[in-house]
Amino acid sequence: MNEIKLGIFGLWRGGSFLHIINSLEGAAVHAVCDKNGDKVAEALQTCPDAKVCADFDELLDSGIDAVLLCNYFHQHASYAIRAMKRGIHVFSECTAGATMKECVELCEAVEETGCKYMLAENYPFSAALLEAKRLTDEGSFGRILYAEGEYNHTGPREMLAGLTPFPYHWRAWLPRTYYVTHSLGPLMHITGQMPVQVSAFAVHSDVLEEYDDFRHNYDAFAMMSCMTDGGALFRFTGCAHMGSPSGYRVVGENGSAETGRTLGGNLNVTYHTWTTPEGKPSSETYAPDWPANGDLAEKAGHGGGDFWTVYNFVEYIRNGVVPFFDVYRGCCMSAVAILGWRSCLENGRVYAIPDFRDKAQRDAWRHDDLTPFPDENGKVTLPCAVPKK
Ligand SMILES: NC(=O)c1ccc[n+]([C@@H]2O[C@H](COP(=O)([O-])OP(=O)(O)OC[C@H]3O[C@@H](n4cnc5c(N)ncnc54)[C@H](O)[C@@H]3O)[C@@H](O)[C@H]2O)c1
């Protein structure tokens, strides 16, 4: 196969992928598009030969094989569908779809076009979480009963405002369940299990409400609980404002693994006294090695996860290696985010998560387009914060 020609749509987040693509053999940044000229100028410093496109249509016309969608959080699905209808493969930043209707349409576009689609969830691919997966897969912990994920993204007010450049920007209206892939994605990847129902509660923050700017999401966090298709319980945040580093834990009948929070990038592995494998300590904390490509992963952002998402996508296109986060798992996470939010607004009501591989289950949500994100006139159809108690 010739060199894979990649286009990047959105160069704020998309800028982090430029040097990673440059470091991979057989792939190149062929074209870029962002309406922000400063971001384009920055990108050209790393990829001077990239074609600059004025809009998405020009990007699709530029001769690319695949597009990296790094545009606004709630606008990925419609652009993904447009690209796939042109036979262009898609790497989509999270989230896959911002409404249930979009999730249904996205799955059907992948099926109808036969294009390759990958959700670019990156947090499962740190060295510690890959090691937790290796141990889980080899059965060290026995049957998995429980897992938890806490993604924290705190920062001073100026930083939060800087990430939210205009009043109808998605970050100003993002309910706390919606940015769920960094907390739920690692649990699904480690265990191979899918959520089948969700119940959630969000907690209001007076401090966030007192910030006098145009952000309207005043909850500090939402906590979601899901039963899975493997009979385990997952408990996780979306994006939380909790003040500690992110953390993850997976618990089986024989043992458990934990990383983040006070452990940093280390992994703690603990067994019961009576289940400790021969020759191993009942509890140990260590810094796991990378399974491969450590030299490249070390240089990439988000604990190396940014490298693995691009690498996995290129492997998918070049060698047909199907990535874990396909359209069905991507839409499953979006559905947890969306229905988890309905649950928060309805006092923890339990919602079933549809299996998007099943057309009958898709049909139940085909026309559901409720959204907390404003259109160009500021109209929303769902609140983005729970009422203060
Ligand atoms: N996986 C991660 O670790 C990670 C980290 C940061 C952001 N993200 C994701 O990346 C996406 C983008 O977030 P961000 O932080 O870059 O902020 P952002 O959403 O504010 O930036 C989007 C960029 O896309 C450009 N853009 C949007 N629509 C466009 C259009 N129609 N034409 C041309 N340019 C357009 C904007 O000018 C901007 O530069 C979001 O989905 C976010 O969730 C993921």
The ligand as an ORCA input file, in Angstrom:
! r2SCAN-3c Opt
* xyz 0 1
  N      -8.467     12.517     23.807
  C      -7.970     13.556     24.455
  O      -7.127     13.417     25.319
  C      -8.451     14.931     24.078
  C      -7.815     16.074     24.566
  C      -8.310     17.331     24.175
  C      -9.399     17.414     23.335
  N      -9.984     16.265     22.876
  C     -11.149     16.321     21.980
  O     -10.799     17.042     20.814
  C     -11.920     17.746     20.304
  C     -11.548     19.199     20.139
  O     -11.284     19.770     21.391
  P     -10.183     20.913     21.597
  O      -9.666     20.791     22.971
  O      -9.242     20.877     20.470
  O     -11.004     22.277     21.592
  P     -12.032     22.934     20.557
  O     -13.189     22.048     20.414
  O     -12.291     24.287     21.061
  O     -11.198     23.032     19.208
  C     -11.738     22.623     17.984
  C     -10.896     23.155     16.859
  O     -11.560     22.809     15.648
  C     -11.728     23.962     14.841
  N     -13.004     23.831     14.134
  C     -14.214     23.456     14.654
  N     -15.157     23.430     13.709
  C     -14.566     23.809     12.558
  C     -15.035     23.994     11.231
  N     -16.327     23.790     10.893
  N     -14.154     24.412     10.287
  C     -12.849     24.628     10.611
  N     -12.352     24.480     11.858
  C     -13.191     24.060     12.826
  C     -11.731     25.140     15.808
  O     -11.318     26.352     15.177
  C     -10.758     24.672     16.891
  O      -9.420     25.028     16.599
  C     -13.051     17.520     21.304
  O     -13.868     16.490     20.856
  C     -12.333     17.059     22.559
  O     -13.130     16.175     23.310
  C      -9.538     15.032     23.237
*
